[in-house]
Amino acid sequence: MFSSSFDTTKQNRAELSDESLAVQAPSVFASQAAGDVSDRYTFIPTGKIVSRMRAEGWAPVDAREQSVRLENRIGFQKHMIRFQHRNQIGRGGEYVAEIALVNSHDRSSAYQLHAALYRLICGNGLMVSDTTFEHISVRHSGGEADEIIAASFKLLANIPQLTDSVESFRARHLNDTEARAFAEAAIMLRWDAVQNAPVSAAKVLESRRYEDRGNDLWRVYNRVQENLLRGGQKEYSRRRDNDTRHTRTRPVTGLAEDIRLNKSLWHLAEALRSGNLPAVVSVQN
């Protein structure tokens, strides 16, 4: 069943306070590095970078951190904060450009800046592959704050190019064979084999709302992205090798897996836009 049309401004993000960030991702405000890091590691808390980003007009609008089991990593693990420029918050339209800042305080990640989009119609956070905008990585060496601020404005200056990419997706119309091939390649990114996946290509191509119906690459990509990452789908005709039915697909909750799938799906869409759907390429970060 389709959802009805709605005012996309209801899905707008709002700037998060430091208190909200600390609830969603406590590791952002670590007061020291994990105990087993090297002496060459320069500790600059992500919270300090957030303060600098705020001062330069970038507002944190979402935050999450990697789930960890080892006690010595709790509070230091990989985390991601998504920023919107303040002059974009609350504006209408279909999507808003964002910057995703990834970091950790346990050596599992350098500072990384990724180009991203937030799609208001569905509340989905998309990430752009490195073939469109190569992510920027900054080592923990002492000068991170200035480098990250400079990099954020470099990404901002390239937003028109990102808009062009979206419009090129919109202009590329897919036939049924191409749409199915895209969906099957996407399924393999998450479940390795199409025949063993809990859902078929037809299922992940289903639209959750009227606005996403259509066979242009932009809509197809967004439908597949949302269905794979949000989960919640069940296909009663699909069975495991032991003849039991699959449960509903689970949402992707791991931070690293979210980034990998998001960037890999954008990469697949770029390939199909150019007329080629390559062997599945999983983008590692």
HELIX and SHEET records of a PDB file:
HELIX    1   1 THR A    8  GLN A   11  5                                   4    
HELIX    2   2 ASP A   18  GLN A   24  1                                   7    
HELIX    3   3 PRO A   26  PHE A   29  5                                   4    
HELIX    4   4 THR A   46  ALA A   55  1                                  10    
HELIX    5   5 GLU A   71  ARG A   73  5                                   3    
HELIX    6   6 ARG A   86  GLN A   88  5                                   3    
HELIX    7   7 GLU A  144  ALA A  157  1                                  14    
HELIX    8   8 ILE A  159  ALA A  171  1                                  13    
HELIX    9   9 ASP A  176  TRP A  191  1                                  16    
HELIX   10  10 VAL A  194  ASN A  196  5                                   3    
HELIX   11  11 ALA A  201  VAL A  204  1                                   4    
HELIX   12  12 TYR A  210  ASP A  212  5                                   3    
HELIX   13  13 LEU A  217  ARG A  230  1                                  14    
HELIX   14  14 LEU A  255  ARG A  273  1                                  19    
SHEET    1   A 5 TRP A  58  GLU A  65  0                                        
SHEET    2   A 5 HIS A  79  HIS A  85 -1                                        
SHEET    3   A 5 TYR A  95  ASN A 103 -1                                        
SHEET    4   A 5 TYR A 111  ARG A 119 -1                                        
SHEET    5   A 5 ASN A 124  MET A 127 -1                                        
SHEET    1   B 5 TRP A  58  GLU A  65  0                                        
SHEET    2   B 5 HIS A  79  HIS A  85 -1                                        
SHEET    3   B 5 TYR A  95  ASN A 103 -1                                        
SHEET    4   B 5 TYR A 111  ARG A 119 -1                                        
SHEET    5   B 5 ILE A 136  VAL A 138 -1                                        
END                                                                             
